[in-house]
């Protein structure tokens, strides 16, 4: 689950298409904008080749 208060609002980095796709999928699945920075986002989420969102739980 995504915390609405987690992270700092930052601009999307168009240099990394992976983060853009993850942000789109998070918005679609959870119904809200993802405000995590790119490094944290890539540590916690992945996308499959089929477009499914994977949440990394540690």
Residue frames as qw, qx, qy, qz and C-alpha x, y, z in Angstrom:
[[0.000, 0.890, 0.456, 0.000, 0.00, 0.00, 0.00],
 [0.415, 0.402, -0.017, 0.816, 1.28, 3.48, -0.77],
 [0.272, -0.630, -0.434, 0.584, 1.35, 6.09, 1.93],
 [0.265, 0.877, 0.302, 0.262, 0.05, 9.43, 0.72],
 [0.257, -0.953, 0.153, 0.054, 2.65, 11.20, 2.90],
 [0.811, -0.259, 0.347, 0.393, 5.64, 9.16, 1.81],
 [0.609, 0.236, 0.346, 0.674, 8.37, 10.77, -0.23],
 [0.042, -0.584, -0.021, 0.810, 8.79, 14.23, -1.62],
 [0.614, 0.710, 0.315, -0.140, 6.94, 15.51, -4.65],
 [0.300, -0.493, 0.519, 0.630, 9.33, 15.54, -7.56],
 [0.570, 0.539, -0.250, -0.568, 9.13, 15.76, -11.31],
 [0.948, 0.133, 0.289, 0.005, 8.98, 12.60, -13.37],
 [0.250, -0.591, 0.604, 0.472, 12.29, 11.68, -14.89],
 [0.792, 0.516, 0.021, -0.326, 11.59, 11.07, -18.58],
 [0.218, 0.645, -0.726, -0.092, 15.16, 9.76, -18.97],
 [0.121, -0.129, 0.971, -0.159, 14.10, 6.51, -17.32],
 [0.548, -0.105, -0.466, -0.686, 11.09, 4.99, -19.09],
 [0.468, -0.180, -0.850, 0.161, 10.90, 2.31, -16.38],
 [0.073, -0.256, -0.557, 0.787, 9.98, 4.83, -13.68],
 [0.362, 0.092, -0.179, -0.910, 7.44, 6.47, -15.97],
 [0.579, -0.111, -0.712, -0.380, 5.70, 3.12, -16.57],
 [0.368, -0.230, -0.790, 0.433, 5.80, 2.26, -12.86],
 [0.092, 0.190, 0.305, -0.929, 4.27, 5.64, -11.96],
 [0.490, 0.009, -0.407, -0.770, 1.52, 5.14, -14.55],
 [0.570, -0.168, -0.797, -0.106, 0.72, 1.67, -13.23],
 [0.218, -0.211, -0.668, 0.680, 0.71, 2.85, -9.59],
 [0.278, 0.121, 0.048, -0.952, -1.72, 5.59, -10.56],
 [0.583, -0.031, -0.584, -0.565, -3.92, 3.06, -12.35],
 [0.551, -0.166, -0.808, 0.128, -3.84, 0.44, -9.56],
 [0.321, -0.344, -0.606, 0.641, -3.97, 2.65, -6.46],
 [0.034, 0.829, 0.510, 0.228, -5.83, 5.63, -7.90],
 [0.265, -0.939, -0.003, 0.221, -3.34, 8.26, -6.81],
 [0.471, 0.803, -0.313, 0.190, -0.16, 9.96, -7.87],
 [0.878, -0.218, -0.163, 0.393, 3.16, 8.46, -6.76],
 [0.022, -0.979, 0.138, -0.146, 5.38, 11.05, -5.06],
 [0.820, -0.410, 0.247, 0.315, 8.43, 8.86, -4.37],
 [0.090, 0.780, -0.486, -0.383, 11.76, 9.85, -5.84],
 [0.756, 0.426, -0.429, -0.251, 13.09, 7.63, -8.63],
 [0.228, 0.409, -0.847, 0.252, 15.65, 5.76, -6.49],
 [0.395, -0.049, 0.720, -0.568, 13.11, 4.74, -3.87],
 [0.763, 0.322, 0.022, -0.560, 10.55, 3.88, -6.54],
 [0.662, 0.440, -0.593, -0.132, 12.96, 1.49, -8.27],
 [0.025, 0.296, -0.873, 0.387, 13.84, -0.16, -4.95],
 [0.434, 0.093, 0.665, -0.600, 10.19, -0.90, -4.14],
 [0.725, 0.475, 0.299, -0.399, 8.53, -1.60, -7.49],
 [0.213, -0.245, 0.775, 0.541, 9.20, -3.48, -10.72],
 [0.693, 0.395, -0.004, -0.603, 7.23, -4.12, -13.90],
 [0.690, 0.010, 0.704, 0.167, 6.96, -7.46, -15.65],
 [0.118, -0.107, 0.630, 0.760, 7.26, -7.74, -19.42],
 [0.036, -0.525, -0.809, -0.262, 3.46, -8.20, -19.44],
 [0.097, -0.539, -0.086, -0.832, 2.93, -4.86, -17.68],
 [0.670, -0.600, -0.435, -0.044, 2.11, -6.23, -14.23],
 [0.090, -0.792, 0.353, -0.490, 3.27, -4.26, -11.18],
 [0.783, -0.151, -0.531, 0.287, 5.49, -6.08, -8.67],
 [0.338, -0.855, 0.166, -0.356, 5.78, -4.69, -5.15],
 [0.591, 0.269, -0.639, 0.411, 9.04, -5.53, -3.37],
 [0.641, -0.696, -0.012, -0.322, 8.34, -6.33, 0.28],
 [0.493, 0.387, -0.651, 0.428, 11.29, -6.69, 2.65]]
